[in-house]
Amino acid sequence: MELRQIRYFVRVVELGSMSRAALDLGVVQSALSQQISRLESGLAVRLLLRTSRGVTPTEAGLAFLREAQLILRHADQAARAAQHSRLSGTTSVGLAPTTAARLAIPFVYAMRERYPDVRVHLVESLSGHLARMLNDRQIDFAVLFNVDTALRWNVAPLLQEQLYLIRARPAARQPRQRAVRIAQLAKLPLILPTAAHGLRSLLDAALARAGIKPMVVAEIDSLTALMDAVDQGLGATIQPHAAVARFPDARTRFEVRAIADLQAPHINSLCSLSDDELSPAALGARMVLIRCAHDLVRAGKWPGARVIDHNL
């Protein structure tokens, strides 16, 4: 029996509906139903009756509800007590440029609200550089791309991002939403990062599988400089949607089109030192970053990204 399952059960009873509870909790209905079933299996008793009019608790469910609500109140009190303990210290966090474009400032704000006495050292760099820093114990954790899970770090896939063809939008061109095909990329001048960037190796492998040799006109390892080059019409690029996040007028400034048949899962993984090597400040910051990233996606503030939830 897990606290999450108890929380799900209580919310379902309060709302009288699986669908409304799933929406309120920010999970898919099938996952919510699965967790309730696991709770019932663990207790070896039926807690809910599902009818066409909604969901109601059984007698056992009503008895369990009273204790469940008490458990949640105690858990919330424990969380508040922990939060009021004024966790302090420092933590060093690494983010790749596109991830930082969406996550850096919301994460800093969230840390100031949750742990105001923890000082955050934020490093923005390429995945390869961040991996070396993590190996050298120069940072506590980082969000890296398409990481080998056999590494000695703690690795947990966090988000999956769709990749887009991004290019400057000529003034006369109207906004277009139609996706492109991977074959259309062969004739486009592309501006990409070098192989030191995890995204480049991912793209090279995907294009090679499709039998396409890209026309790379420039290699730039700075996201700011790369997007400035694209903005000036020097070429197109292939990036997650977060690449245009720093442009307030991105919708009119760039043409951002999905690549329908590009088989290149762009996984953002949270990689950290082992828990026994992390300070309480780093452990707290890691949880804040996970929640912050998930909240951004579920609020629609991270276009093209979806949460990878291993508990579903």
Contacts in CASP RR format, 6 or more apart in sequence:
PFRMAT RR
TARGET T0000
AUTHOR 0000-0000-0000
METHOD contacts of the structure
MODEL  1
MELRQIRYFVRVVELGSMSRAALDLGVVQSALSQQISRLESGLAVRLLLR
TSRGVTPTEAGLAFLREAQLILRHADQAARAAQHSRLSGTTSVGLAPTTA
ARLAIPFVYAMRERYPDVRVHLVESLSGHLARMLNDRQIDFAVLFNVDTA
LRWNVAPLLQEQLYLIRARPAARQPRQRAVRIAQLAKLPLILPTAAHGLR
SLLDAALARAGIKPMVVAEIDSLTALMDAVDQGLGATIQPHAAVARFPDA
RTRFEVRAIADLQAPHINSLCSLSDDELSPAALGARMVLIRCAHDLVRAG
KWPGARVIDHNL
1 39 0 8 1.000
1 42 0 8 1.000
1 43 0 8 1.000
2 35 0 8 1.000
2 39 0 8 1.000
3 71 0 8 1.000
3 72 0 8 1.000
3 75 0 8 1.000
4 35 0 8 1.000
4 311 0 8 1.000
5 35 0 8 1.000
5 36 0 8 1.000
5 38 0 8 1.000
5 39 0 8 1.000
6 39 0 8 1.000
6 68 0 8 1.000
6 71 0 8 1.000
6 72 0 8 1.000
7 25 0 8 1.000
7 72 0 8 1.000
8 21 0 8 1.000
8 25 0 8 1.000
8 27 0 8 1.000
8 32 0 8 1.000
8 35 0 8 1.000
8 36 0 8 1.000
8 39 0 8 1.000
9 36 0 8 1.000
9 39 0 8 1.000
9 47 0 8 1.000
9 48 0 8 1.000
9 64 0 8 1.000
9 65 0 8 1.000
9 68 0 8 1.000
10 65 0 8 1.000
10 68 0 8 1.000
10 69 0 8 1.000
10 72 0 8 1.000
11 21 0 8 1.000
11 24 0 8 1.000
11 25 0 8 1.000
12 18 0 8 1.000
12 21 0 8 1.000
12 32 0 8 1.000
12 36 0 8 1.000
12 48 0 8 1.000
12 55 0 8 1.000
13 48 0 8 1.000
13 55 0 8 1.000
13 56 0 8 1.000
13 57 0 8 1.000
13 61 0 8 1.000
13 65 0 8 1.000
14 21 0 8 1.000
15 21 0 8 1.000
15 24 0 8 1.000
16 54 0 8 1.000
16 55 0 8 1.000
16 56 0 8 1.000
17 54 0 8 1.000
17 55 0 8 1.000
18 29 0 8 1.000
18 32 0 8 1.000
18 33 0 8 1.000
18 36 0 8 1.000
18 50 0 8 1.000
18 54 0 8 1.000
18 55 0 8 1.000
19 29 0 8 1.000
21 32 0 8 1.000
22 28 0 8 1.000
22 29 0 8 1.000
22 31 0 8 1.000
22 32 0 8 1.000
25 32 0 8 1.000
26 298 0 8 1.000
27 309 0 8 1.000
27 312 0 8 1.000
28 312 0 8 1.000
31 309 0 8 1.000
31 311 0 8 1.000
31 312 0 8 1.000
34 312 0 8 1.000
35 311 0 8 1.000
36 47 0 8 1.000
36 48 0 8 1.000
39 47 0 8 1.000
40 46 0 8 1.000
40 47 0 8 1.000
40 48 0 8 1.000
43 60 0 8 1.000
43 64 0 8 1.000
45 58 0 8 1.000
45 60 0 8 1.000
45 61 0 8 1.000
45 64 0 8 1.000
46 58 0 8 1.000
46 60 0 8 1.000
47 57 0 8 1.000
47 58 0 8 1.000
47 60 0 8 1.000
47 61 0 8 1.000
47 64 0 8 1.000
48 55 0 8 1.000
48 56 0 8 1.000
48 57 0 8 1.000
48 58 0 8 1.000
48 61 0 8 1.000
49 55 0 8 1.000
49 56 0 8 1.000
49 57 0 8 1.000
49 58 0 8 1.000
57 64 0 8 1.000
57 65 0 8 1.000
83 114 0 8 1.000
86 117 0 8 1.000
87 115 0 8 1.000
87 117 0 8 1.000
87 118 0 8 1.000
87 280 0 8 1.000
87 281 0 8 1.000
87 284 0 8 1.000
88 115 0 8 1.000
88 117 0 8 1.000
88 118 0 8 1.000
88 281 0 8 1.000
89 117 0 8 1.000
89 118 0 8 1.000
89 119 0 8 1.000
89 279 0 8 1.000
89 281 0 8 1.000
90 118 0 8 1.000
90 119 0 8 1.000
90 120 0 8 1.000
90 121 0 8 1.000
90 279 0 8 1.000
90 281 0 8 1.000
91 118 0 8 1.000
91 119 0 8 1.000
91 120 0 8 1.000
91 121 0 8 1.000
91 140 0 8 1.000
91 279 0 8 1.000
91 281 0 8 1.000
91 282 0 8 1.000
91 284 0 8 1.000
91 285 0 8 1.000
92 120 0 8 1.000
92 121 0 8 1.000
92 122 0 8 1.000
92 123 0 8 1.000
92 138 0 8 1.000
92 139 0 8 1.000
92 140 0 8 1.000
93 107 0 8 1.000
93 120 0 8 1.000
93 121 0 8 1.000
93 122 0 8 1.000
93 123 0 8 1.000
93 139 0 8 1.000
93 140 0 8 1.000
93 141 0 8 1.000
93 142 0 8 1.000
93 285 0 8 1.000
93 289 0 8 1.000
94 122 0 8 1.000
94 123 0 8 1.000
94 124 0 8 1.000
94 125 0 8 1.000
94 130 0 8 1.000
94 133 0 8 1.000
94 139 0 8 1.000
94 141 0 8 1.000
94 142 0 8 1.000
94 143 0 8 1.000
95 103 0 8 1.000
95 104 0 8 1.000
95 122 0 8 1.000
95 123 0 8 1.000
95 124 0 8 1.000
95 130 0 8 1.000
95 142 0 8 1.000
95 143 0 8 1.000
96 124 0 8 1.000
96 125 0 8 1.000
96 126 0 8 1.000
96 127 0 8 1.000
96 130 0 8 1.000
96 143 0 8 1.000
96 144 0 8 1.000
96 145 0 8 1.000
96 197 0 8 1.000
97 124 0 8 1.000
97 125 0 8 1.000
97 126 0 8 1.000
97 222 0 8 1.000
97 223 0 8 1.000
97 224 0 8 1.000
98 161 0 8 1.000
98 199 0 8 1.000
98 223 0 8 1.000
98 239 0 8 1.000
98 240 0 8 1.000
98 242 0 8 1.000
98 243 0 8 1.000
98 245 0 8 1.000
99 143 0 8 1.000
99 242 0 8 1.000
99 268 0 8 1.000
100 122 0 8 1.000
100 124 0 8 1.000
101 223 0 8 1.000
101 242 0 8 1.000
101 243 0 8 1.000
101 245 0 8 1.000
101 246 0 8 1.000
102 242 0 8 1.000
102 245 0 8 1.000
102 296 0 8 1.000
102 301 0 8 1.000
102 302 0 8 1.000
102 305 0 8 1.000
103 143 0 8 1.000
103 289 0 8 1.000
103 292 0 8 1.000
103 293 0 8 1.000
103 296 0 8 1.000
104 122 0 8 1.000
104 124 0 8 1.000
106 292 0 8 1.000
106 295 0 8 1.000
106 296 0 8 1.000
106 301 0 8 1.000
107 120 0 8 1.000
107 122 0 8 1.000
107 288 0 8 1.000
107 289 0 8 1.000
107 292 0 8 1.000
107 293 0 8 1.000
108 120 0 8 1.000
108 122 0 8 1.000
110 288 0 8 1.000
110 291 0 8 1.000
110 292 0 8 1.000
111 118 0 8 1.000
111 120 0 8 1.000
111 285 0 8 1.000
111 288 0 8 1.000
114 288 0 8 1.000
115 281 0 8 1.000
115 284 0 8 1.000
115 285 0 8 1.000
115 288 0 8 1.000
118 281 0 8 1.000
118 284 0 8 1.000
118 285 0 8 1.000
120 285 0 8 1.000
121 139 0 8 1.000
123 130 0 8 1.000
123 133 0 8 1.000
123 139 0 8 1.000
123 142 0 8 1.000
125 133 0 8 1.000
126 193 0 8 1.000
126 196 0 8 1.000
126 197 0 8 1.000
126 198 0 8 1.000
126 221 0 8 1.000
127 144 0 8 1.000
127 145 0 8 1.000
127 197 0 8 1.000
127 198 0 8 1.000
127 199 0 8 1.000
128 144 0 8 1.000
128 196 0 8 1.000
128 197 0 8 1.000
128 198 0 8 1.000
129 196 0 8 1.000
130 139 0 8 1.000
130 142 0 8 1.000
130 144 0 8 1.000
131 142 0 8 1.000
131 144 0 8 1.000
131 147 0 8 1.000
131 271 0 8 1.000
133 139 0 8 1.000
133 142 0 8 1.000
134 141 0 8 1.000
134 142 0 8 1.000
134 153 0 8 1.000
134 271 0 8 1.000
134 272 0 8 1.000
134 273 0 8 1.000
137 273 0 8 1.000
137 277 0 8 1.000
140 272 0 8 1.000
140 273 0 8 1.000
140 278 0 8 1.000
140 279 0 8 1.000
140 282 0 8 1.000
140 285 0 8 1.000
140 286 0 8 1.000
141 270 0 8 1.000
141 271 0 8 1.000
141 272 0 8 1.000
141 273 0 8 1.000
141 278 0 8 1.000
141 282 0 8 1.000
141 285 0 8 1.000
141 286 0 8 1.000
141 289 0 8 1.000
142 270 0 8 1.000
142 271 0 8 1.000
142 272 0 8 1.000
143 158 0 8 1.000
143 268 0 8 1.000
143 269 0 8 1.000
143 270 0 8 1.000
143 271 0 8 1.000
143 289 0 8 1.000
143 293 0 8 1.000
144 268 0 8 1.000
144 269 0 8 1.000
144 271 0 8 1.000
145 198 0 8 1.000
145 199 0 8 1.000
145 202 0 8 1.000
145 266 0 8 1.000
145 267 0 8 1.000
145 268 0 8 1.000
145 269 0 8 1.000
146 198 0 8 1.000
146 201 0 8 1.000
146 202 0 8 1.000
146 265 0 8 1.000
146 266 0 8 1.000
146 267 0 8 1.000
146 269 0 8 1.000
147 153 0 8 1.000
147 155 0 8 1.000
147 267 0 8 1.000
147 269 0 8 1.000
147 271 0 8 1.000
149 155 0 8 1.000
149 269 0 8 1.000
151 271 0 8 1.000
153 271 0 8 1.000
153 272 0 8 1.000
153 273 0 8 1.000
153 274 0 8 1.000
154 271 0 8 1.000
154 272 0 8 1.000
154 273 0 8 1.000
154 274 0 8 1.000
154 275 0 8 1.000
155 269 0 8 1.000
155 270 0 8 1.000
155 271 0 8 1.000
156 269 0 8 1.000
156 270 0 8 1.000
156 310 0 8 1.000
157 267 0 8 1.000
157 268 0 8 1.000
157 269 0 8 1.000
157 270 0 8 1.000
157 308 0 8 1.000
157 310 0 8 1.000
158 268 0 8 1.000
158 269 0 8 1.000
158 270 0 8 1.000
158 290 0 8 1.000
158 293 0 8 1.000
158 307 0 8 1.000
158 308 0 8 1.000
159 267 0 8 1.000
159 268 0 8 1.000
159 293 0 8 1.000
159 297 0 8 1.000
159 302 0 8 1.000
159 305 0 8 1.000
159 306 0 8 1.000
159 307 0 8 1.000
159 308 0 8 1.000
160 265 0 8 1.000
160 266 0 8 1.000
160 267 0 8 1.000
160 268 0 8 1.000
160 305 0 8 1.000
160 306 0 8 1.000
160 308 0 8 1.000
161 240 0 8 1.000
161 241 0 8 1.000
161 242 0 8 1.000
161 266 0 8 1.000
161 267 0 8 1.000
161 268 0 8 1.000
161 304 0 8 1.000
161 305 0 8 1.000
162 240 0 8 1.000
162 241 0 8 1.000
162 258 0 8 1.000
162 266 0 8 1.000
162 304 0 8 1.000
162 305 0 8 1.000
163 203 0 8 1.000
163 238 0 8 1.000
163 239 0 8 1.000
163 240 0 8 1.000
163 259 0 8 1.000
163 262 0 8 1.000
163 264 0 8 1.000
163 266 0 8 1.000
164 238 0 8 1.000
164 239 0 8 1.000
164 240 0 8 1.000
164 241 0 8 1.000
164 256 0 8 1.000
164 257 0 8 1.000
164 258 0 8 1.000
164 259 0 8 1.000
165 180 0 8 1.000
165 185 0 8 1.000
165 188 0 8 1.000
165 236 0 8 1.000
165 237 0 8 1.000
165 238 0 8 1.000
165 255 0 8 1.000
165 256 0 8 1.000
165 257 0 8 1.000
165 258 0 8 1.000
165 259 0 8 1.000
166 227 0 8 1.000
166 230 0 8 1.000
166 236 0 8 1.000
166 237 0 8 1.000
166 238 0 8 1.000
166 239 0 8 1.000
166 243 0 8 1.000
166 244 0 8 1.000
166 254 0 8 1.000
166 255 0 8 1.000
166 256 0 8 1.000
166 257 0 8 1.000
167 188 0 8 1.000
167 230 0 8 1.000
167 233 0 8 1.000
167 235 0 8 1.000
167 236 0 8 1.000
167 237 0 8 1.000
167 254 0 8 1.000
167 255 0 8 1.000
168 230 0 8 1.000
168 231 0 8 1.000
168 232 0 8 1.000
168 233 0 8 1.000
168 235 0 8 1.000
168 253 0 8 1.000
168 254 0 8 1.000
168 255 0 8 1.000
169 175 0 8 1.000
169 252 0 8 1.000
169 253 0 8 1.000
169 254 0 8 1.000
169 255 0 8 1.000
173 255 0 8 1.000
175 251 0 8 1.000
175 252 0 8 1.000
175 255 0 8 1.000
176 255 0 8 1.000
176 257 0 8 1.000
177 257 0 8 1.000
178 257 0 8 1.000
179 257 0 8 1.000
179 258 0 8 1.000
179 259 0 8 1.000
179 260 0 8 1.000
180 257 0 8 1.000
180 258 0 8 1.000
180 259 0 8 1.000
180 260 0 8 1.000
181 259 0 8 1.000
181 260 0 8 1.000
181 261 0 8 1.000
182 206 0 8 1.000
182 207 0 8 1.000
182 210 0 8 1.000
182 212 0 8 1.000
182 259 0 8 1.000
182 260 0 8 1.000
182 261 0 8 1.000
182 262 0 8 1.000
183 210 0 8 1.000
183 212 0 8 1.000
185 207 0 8 1.000
185 212 0 8 1.000
185 214 0 8 1.000
185 238 0 8 1.000
185 259 0 8 1.000
186 212 0 8 1.000
186 213 0 8 1.000
186 214 0 8 1.000
186 215 0 8 1.000
187 215 0 8 1.000
188 215 0 8 1.000
188 235 0 8 1.000
188 236 0 8 1.000
189 215 0 8 1.000
189 217 0 8 1.000
189 234 0 8 1.000
189 235 0 8 1.000
189 236 0 8 1.000
190 214 0 8 1.000
190 215 0 8 1.000
190 216 0 8 1.000
190 217 0 8 1.000
190 235 0 8 1.000
190 236 0 8 1.000
190 237 0 8 1.000
190 238 0 8 1.000
191 216 0 8 1.000
191 217 0 8 1.000
191 218 0 8 1.000
191 219 0 8 1.000
191 220 0 8 1.000
191 226 0 8 1.000
191 229 0 8 1.000
191 230 0 8 1.000
191 234 0 8 1.000
191 235 0 8 1.000
191 236 0 8 1.000
191 237 0 8 1.000
192 199 0 8 1.000
192 200 0 8 1.000
192 203 0 8 1.000
192 214 0 8 1.000
192 216 0 8 1.000
192 218 0 8 1.000
192 219 0 8 1.000
192 220 0 8 1.000
192 226 0 8 1.000
192 237 0 8 1.000
192 238 0 8 1.000
193 199 0 8 1.000
193 200 0 8 1.000
193 219 0 8 1.000
193 220 0 8 1.000
193 221 0 8 1.000
193 226 0 8 1.000
194 200 0 8 1.000
194 219 0 8 1.000
194 221 0 8 1.000
195 201 0 8 1.000
195 204 0 8 1.000
196 221 0 8 1.000
197 221 0 8 1.000
199 238 0 8 1.000
199 239 0 8 1.000
199 266 0 8 1.000
202 264 0 8 1.000
202 266 0 8 1.000
203 214 0 8 1.000
203 238 0 8 1.000
203 264 0 8 1.000
204 214 0 8 1.000
205 264 0 8 1.000
206 262 0 8 1.000
206 263 0 8 1.000
206 264 0 8 1.000
207 213 0 8 1.000
207 214 0 8 1.000
209 263 0 8 1.000
210 261 0 8 1.000
217 234 0 8 1.000
217 235 0 8 1.000
218 229 0 8 1.000
218 234 0 8 1.000
218 235 0 8 1.000
220 226 0 8 1.000
220 229 0 8 1.000
223 243 0 8 1.000
224 246 0 8 1.000
226 237 0 8 1.000
226 243 0 8 1.000
227 237 0 8 1.000
227 243 0 8 1.000
227 244 0 8 1.000
227 246 0 8 1.000
227 247 0 8 1.000
229 235 0 8 1.000
230 236 0 8 1.000
230 237 0 8 1.000
230 254 0 8 1.000
231 247 0 8 1.000
231 253 0 8 1.000
231 254 0 8 1.000
237 243 0 8 1.000
238 259 0 8 1.000
238 262 0 8 1.000
240 266 0 8 1.000
240 304 0 8 1.000
240 305 0 8 1.000
241 256 0 8 1.000
241 302 0 8 1.000
241 303 0 8 1.000
241 304 0 8 1.000
241 305 0 8 1.000
242 302 0 8 1.000
242 303 0 8 1.000
242 305 0 8 1.000
244 250 0 8 1.000
244 253 0 8 1.000
244 254 0 8 1.000
244 256 0 8 1.000
247 253 0 8 1.000
247 254 0 8 1.000
250 256 0 8 1.000
267 308 0 8 1.000
268 293 0 8 1.000
268 305 0 8 1.000
270 286 0 8 1.000
270 289 0 8 1.000
270 290 0 8 1.000
272 278 0 8 1.000
272 282 0 8 1.000
272 286 0 8 1.000
275 283 0 8 1.000
278 286 0 8 1.000
293 302 0 8 1.000
293 307 0 8 1.000
294 307 0 8 1.000
296 302 0 8 1.000
296 305 0 8 1.000
297 305 0 8 1.000
297 306 0 8 1.000
297 307 0 8 1.000
298 307 0 8 1.000
END
